[in-house]
Amino acid sequence: MCFNNNNEQAGVGLETRIQVRSFDSDLNPEQFQVIPRFPVYAVLENLRSAFNVGSIIRTADCALLKMVYLCGITAHPPHRKLDKTSLGALPFVQWEYRESALEAVRECRSKSIPVAALELTDRSQCLWEIDFPLPVALVMGNEALGVSREVLNEVDHIVEIPMLGYKNSINVAVAFGVAVYEIQRQHWGSASRDSWKTRLKRNQPVRQTGPCRCVEK
């Protein structure tokens, strides 16, 4: 599919209403436990902001990740701020606490799960140039200090999101979303598509937007 803003070339322009899916799934946490998960393991090392952690948990739910390891000082349930920023996603995400990210990384590697750390270093490879395997673990570091050296020495790959502007970094929760959905894009196979299509087919209410110009191909 490609974009085309020329109505005469692309097709007929129609005045219509778009149905926006703005409601959560109708499945309960128990039903979610049996859904096949996208085999990505998030390792959060000493994140200082519970709001960032909550945002990452929400993204982990949306991407249907296998596991989130909350390590060190990273906030973990029960926590009021996590409940607030995850917007109810926490019961639907599989998580475990570890005293250190190094412990979680070694645990993943003992299960033959390759580990990548998202960090800016002189050895980092561009996120767009990495072919991620599945399963895979992704380490996110502290907002100020990044991923610790002891963890960087243990991982299989160090990757970075290209920074083209004045600032040299972006918010950790934003970076996590970019990386996770790049991994999902690379593996947009039958399992991911089937989960997505199943979600779309559920009879859920929608809200109407105002009329807009749409192009039918």
C-alpha positions as a LaTeX table, in Angstrom:
\begin{tabular}{lrrr}
\hline
Residue & $x$ (\AA) & $y$ (\AA) & $z$ (\AA) \\
\hline
Met1 & 0.00 & 0.00 & 0.00 \\
Cys2 & 1.27 & 3.48 & $-0.83$ \\
Phe3 & 0.06 & 6.98 & $-0.08$ \\
Asn4 & $-1.37$ & 9.13 & $-2.81$ \\
Asn5 & $-2.88$ & 12.57 & $-2.26$ \\
Asn6 & $-4.07$ & 12.97 & $-5.85$ \\
Asn7 & $-7.76$ & 12.05 & $-5.83$ \\
Glu8 & $-8.03$ & 11.91 & $-9.61$ \\
Gln9 & $-5.22$ & 9.38 & $-9.89$ \\
Ala10 & $-5.91$ & 7.32 & $-6.77$ \\
Gly11 & $-9.68$ & 6.92 & $-7.00$ \\
Val12 & $-12.91$ & 8.54 & $-5.98$ \\
Gly13 & $-13.00$ & 10.97 & $-3.05$ \\
Leu14 & $-15.92$ & 10.32 & $-0.72$ \\
Glu15 & $-17.47$ & 12.16 & 2.20 \\
Thr16 & $-17.75$ & 9.55 & 4.91 \\
Arg17 & $-17.44$ & 8.86 & 8.61 \\
Ile18 & $-14.54$ & 6.91 & 10.07 \\
Gln19 & $-15.22$ & 4.44 & 12.85 \\
Val20 & $-12.49$ & 4.78 & 15.49 \\
Arg21 & $-11.79$ & 1.77 & 17.70 \\
Ser22 & $-11.54$ & 3.44 & 21.08 \\
Phe23 & $-12.48$ & 0.66 & 23.49 \\
Asp24 & $-10.37$ & $-1.95$ & 25.24 \\
Ser25 & $-10.48$ & $-5.69$ & 24.64 \\
Asp26 & $-13.39$ & $-7.63$ & 26.14 \\
Leu27 & $-11.08$ & $-10.41$ & 27.41 \\
Asn28 & $-10.32$ & $-10.71$ & 31.12 \\
Pro29 & $-6.80$ & $-11.31$ & 32.57 \\
Glu30 & $-7.38$ & $-15.08$ & 32.82 \\
Gln31 & $-8.34$ & $-15.32$ & 29.15 \\
Phe32 & $-5.28$ & $-13.28$ & 28.22 \\
Gln33 & $-3.00$ & $-15.81$ & 29.90 \\
Val34 & $-3.66$ & $-18.37$ & 27.17 \\
Ile35 & $-3.03$ & $-16.04$ & 24.23 \\
Pro36 & 0.30 & $-16.79$ & 22.48 \\
Arg37 & 2.72 & $-13.99$ & 23.33 \\
Phe38 & 5.15 & $-12.16$ & 21.10 \\
Pro39 & 8.48 & $-13.62$ & 22.35 \\
Val40 & 10.19 & $-10.40$ & 23.41 \\
Tyr41 & 11.47 & $-10.03$ & 26.97 \\
Ala42 & 11.89 & $-6.50$ & 28.29 \\
Val43 & 14.53 & $-5.89$ & 30.96 \\
Leu44 & 14.19 & $-2.55$ & 32.75 \\
Glu45 & 17.35 & $-1.62$ & 34.64 \\
Asn46 & 16.97 & 0.85 & 37.51 \\
Leu47 & 14.39 & 3.12 & 35.91 \\
Arg48 & 13.83 & 5.98 & 38.35 \\
Ser49 & 10.46 & 7.17 & 37.05 \\
Ala50 & 7.42 & 5.05 & 37.85 \\
Phe51 & 5.58 & 6.98 & 35.15 \\
Asn52 & 8.06 & 5.75 & 32.53 \\
Val53 & 7.66 & 2.21 & 33.81 \\
Gly54 & 3.89 & 2.46 & 33.60 \\
Ser55 & 4.11 & 3.75 & 30.04 \\
Ile56 & 6.42 & 0.86 & 29.09 \\
Ile57 & 4.02 & $-1.64$ & 30.65 \\
Arg58 & 1.19 & $-0.18$ & 28.58 \\
Thr59 & 3.28 & $-0.55$ & 25.42 \\
Ala60 & 4.24 & $-4.10$ & 26.43 \\
Asp61 & 0.56 & $-4.94$ & 26.67 \\
Cys62 & $-0.25$ & $-3.39$ & 23.29 \\
Ala63 & 2.57 & $-5.37$ & 21.66 \\
Leu64 & 1.61 & $-8.51$ & 23.64 \\
Leu65 & 5.15 & $-9.06$ & 24.93 \\
Lys66 & 6.13 & $-12.30$ & 26.63 \\
Met67 & 7.66 & $-10.87$ & 29.81 \\
Val68 & 8.79 & $-7.66$ & 31.51 \\
Tyr69 & 11.58 & $-7.92$ & 34.07 \\
Leu70 & 11.49 & $-5.04$ & 36.58 \\
Cys71 & 14.99 & $-4.79$ & 38.01 \\
Gly72 & 16.75 & $-2.97$ & 40.83 \\
Ile73 & 15.07 & 0.32 & 41.81 \\
Thr74 & 12.58 & 0.05 & 38.96 \\
Ala75 & 9.07 & 0.51 & 40.33 \\
His76 & 7.04 & $-2.68$ & 40.57 \\
Pro77 & 3.53 & $-3.53$ & 41.81 \\
Pro78 & 1.85 & $-2.63$ & 44.00 \\
His79 & 2.50 & 0.99 & 43.03 \\
Arg80 & $-0.04$ & 3.79 & 42.58 \\
Lys81 & 1.87 & 5.57 & 39.82 \\
Leu82 & 2.17 & 2.37 & 37.79 \\
Asp83 & $-1.57$ & 1.89 & 37.96 \\
Lys84 & $-2.10$ & 5.46 & 36.79 \\
Thr85 & 0.19 & 5.51 & 33.76 \\
Ser86 & $-0.38$ & 1.93 & 32.61 \\
Leu87 & $-4.11$ & 2.75 & 32.33 \\
Gly88 & $-5.24$ & $-0.65$ & 33.52 \\
Ala89 & $-2.78$ & $-2.68$ & 31.43 \\
Leu90 & $-0.81$ & $-4.09$ & 34.37 \\
Pro91 & $-3.03$ & $-7.17$ & 35.03 \\
Phe92 & $-2.60$ & $-8.18$ & 31.39 \\
Val93 & 1.22 & $-8.05$ & 31.33 \\
Gln94 & 3.42 & $-10.86$ & 32.60 \\
Trp95 & 6.12 & $-9.37$ & 34.83 \\
Glu96 & 8.68 & $-10.50$ & 37.36 \\
Tyr97 & 11.01 & $-8.62$ & 39.70 \\
Arg98 & 14.77 & $-9.20$ & 39.80 \\
Glu99 & 17.26 & $-7.57$ & 42.15 \\
Ser100 & 19.51 & $-6.68$ & 39.23 \\
Ala101 & 19.28 & $-6.46$ & 35.48 \\
Leu102 & 22.41 & $-8.57$ & 35.26 \\
Glu103 & 20.50 & $-11.39$ & 36.93 \\
Ala104 & 17.68 & $-11.09$ & 34.39 \\
Val105 & 20.11 & $-10.94$ & 31.46 \\
Arg106 & 21.96 & $-14.05$ & 32.61 \\
Glu107 & 18.66 & $-15.82$ & 33.13 \\
Cys108 & 17.63 & $-15.04$ & 29.55 \\
Arg109 & 20.95 & $-16.17$ & 28.16 \\
Ser110 & 20.74 & $-19.41$ & 30.14 \\
Lys111 & 17.53 & $-20.06$ & 28.19 \\
Ser112 & 19.35 & $-19.36$ & 24.88 \\
Ile113 & 17.54 & $-16.04$ & 24.46 \\
Pro114 & 19.78 & $-13.47$ & 22.72 \\
Val115 & 19.97 & $-10.13$ & 24.52 \\
Ala116 & 20.19 & $-6.66$ & 23.00 \\
Ala117 & 20.72 & $-3.43$ & 24.93 \\
Leu118 & 19.42 & $-0.10$ & 23.68 \\
Glu119 & 22.24 & 2.33 & 24.36 \\
Leu120 & 24.36 & 4.99 & 22.64 \\
Thr121 & 27.97 & 3.77 & 22.51 \\
Asp122 & 30.84 & 3.73 & 20.06 \\
Arg123 & 29.95 & 0.09 & 19.35 \\
Ser124 & 26.21 & 0.48 & 18.87 \\
Gln125 & 24.55 & $-0.63$ & 15.66 \\
Cys126 & 21.66 & 1.24 & 14.13 \\
Leu127 & 18.28 & $-0.22$ & 15.07 \\
Trp128 & 17.17 & $-0.26$ & 11.43 \\
Glu129 & 20.17 & $-2.36$ & 10.40 \\
Ile130 & 19.71 & $-5.21$ & 12.89 \\
Asp131 & 17.83 & $-8.40$ & 12.04 \\
Phe132 & 16.33 & $-9.30$ & 15.38 \\
Pro133 & 15.85 & $-12.98$ & 16.18 \\
Leu134 & 12.94 & $-14.40$ & 18.12 \\
Pro135 & 12.91 & $-14.86$ & 20.99 \\
Val136 & 14.95 & $-11.85$ & 22.04 \\
Ala137 & 15.46 & $-9.78$ & 25.19 \\
Leu138 & 15.69 & $-5.99$ & 25.14 \\
Val139 & 17.44 & $-4.07$ & 27.93 \\
Met140 & 16.42 & $-0.49$ & 28.74 \\
Gly141 & 18.62 & 1.52 & 31.09 \\
Asn142 & 18.28 & 4.24 & 33.68 \\
Glu143 & 17.04 & 7.60 & 32.35 \\
Ala144 & 20.23 & 9.44 & 33.35 \\
Leu145 & 22.92 & 6.76 & 33.48 \\
Gly146 & 21.76 & 4.40 & 30.74 \\
Val147 & 22.51 & 0.70 & 30.71 \\
Ser148 & 25.24 & $-0.28$ & 33.18 \\
Arg149 & 28.64 & $-1.35$ & 31.92 \\
Glu150 & 28.33 & $-4.75$ & 33.60 \\
Val151 & 25.17 & $-5.43$ & 31.59 \\
Leu152 & 26.66 & $-4.05$ & 28.36 \\
Asn153 & 29.52 & $-6.51$ & 28.78 \\
Glu154 & 27.02 & $-9.40$ & 28.96 \\
Val155 & 24.67 & $-8.65$ & 26.06 \\
Asp156 & 24.93 & $-10.00$ & 22.53 \\
His157 & 24.19 & $-6.74$ & 20.74 \\
Ile158 & 24.13 & $-3.03$ & 21.52 \\
Val159 & 21.73 & $-1.06$ & 19.35 \\
Glu160 & 20.75 & 2.57 & 19.08 \\
Ile161 & 18.00 & 4.67 & 17.58 \\
Pro162 & 19.58 & 7.23 & 15.23 \\
Met163 & 19.58 & 10.71 & 16.76 \\
Leu164 & 19.51 & 13.39 & 14.08 \\
Gly165 & 18.68 & 16.50 & 16.09 \\
Tyr166 & 20.34 & 18.67 & 18.71 \\
Lys167 & 19.53 & 16.36 & 21.61 \\
Asn168 & 21.35 & 13.04 & 21.86 \\
Ser169 & 18.59 & 10.96 & 23.43 \\
Ile170 & 14.85 & 10.48 & 23.73 \\
Asn171 & 12.61 & 9.43 & 26.60 \\
Val172 & 13.16 & 5.81 & 27.65 \\
Ala173 & 9.49 & 4.87 & 27.27 \\
Val174 & 9.40 & 6.40 & 23.78 \\
Ala175 & 12.62 & 4.59 & 22.84 \\
Phe176 & 11.17 & 1.32 & 24.10 \\
Gly177 & 8.11 & 1.72 & 21.89 \\
Val178 & 10.23 & 2.49 & 18.84 \\
Ala179 & 12.42 & $-0.58$ & 19.38 \\
Val180 & 9.61 & $-3.01$ & 20.24 \\
Tyr181 & 7.54 & $-2.11$ & 17.22 \\
Glu182 & 10.57 & $-2.34$ & 14.94 \\
Ile183 & 11.06 & $-5.90$ & 16.21 \\
Gln184 & 7.38 & $-6.61$ & 15.67 \\
Arg185 & 7.53 & $-5.12$ & 12.15 \\
Gln186 & 10.38 & $-7.46$ & 11.25 \\
His187 & 8.32 & $-10.44$ & 12.37 \\
Trp188 & 4.91 & $-9.39$ & 11.14 \\
Gly189 & 4.10 & $-13.00$ & 10.31 \\
Ser190 & 0.97 & $-15.06$ & 10.64 \\
Ala191 & 0.88 & $-15.11$ & 14.45 \\
Ser192 & 1.05 & $-11.33$ & 14.86 \\
Arg193 & $-1.37$ & $-10.69$ & 12.01 \\
Asp194 & $-3.83$ & $-13.28$ & 13.31 \\
Ser195 & $-3.83$ & $-11.71$ & 16.78 \\
Trp196 & $-4.41$ & $-8.28$ & 15.23 \\
Lys197 & $-7.21$ & $-9.48$ & 12.94 \\
Thr198 & $-8.91$ & $-11.34$ & 15.78 \\
Arg199 & $-8.92$ & $-8.13$ & 17.78 \\
Leu200 & $-10.44$ & $-6.22$ & 14.86 \\
Lys201 & $-13.23$ & $-8.75$ & 14.37 \\
Arg202 & $-14.54$ & $-8.54$ & 17.93 \\
Asn203 & $-17.89$ & $-6.85$ & 18.19 \\
Gln204 & $-16.86$ & $-3.79$ & 20.15 \\
Pro205 & $-18.54$ & $-0.39$ & 20.12 \\
Val206 & $-16.87$ & 2.37 & 18.18 \\
Arg207 & $-17.13$ & 6.13 & 18.31 \\
Gln208 & $-17.86$ & 8.20 & 15.25 \\
Thr209 & $-15.67$ & 11.00 & 14.00 \\
Gly210 & $-16.89$ & 13.86 & 11.90 \\
Pro211 & $-17.02$ & 13.68 & 8.09 \\
Cys212 & $-13.67$ & 13.64 & 6.34 \\
Arg213 & $-12.28$ & 13.31 & 2.86 \\
Cys214 & $-11.31$ & 9.71 & 2.15 \\
Val215 & $-9.73$ & 8.20 & $-0.92$ \\
Glu216 & $-10.81$ & 4.77 & $-2.11$ \\
Lys217 & $-8.31$ & 2.87 & $-4.17$ \\
\hline
\end{tabular}
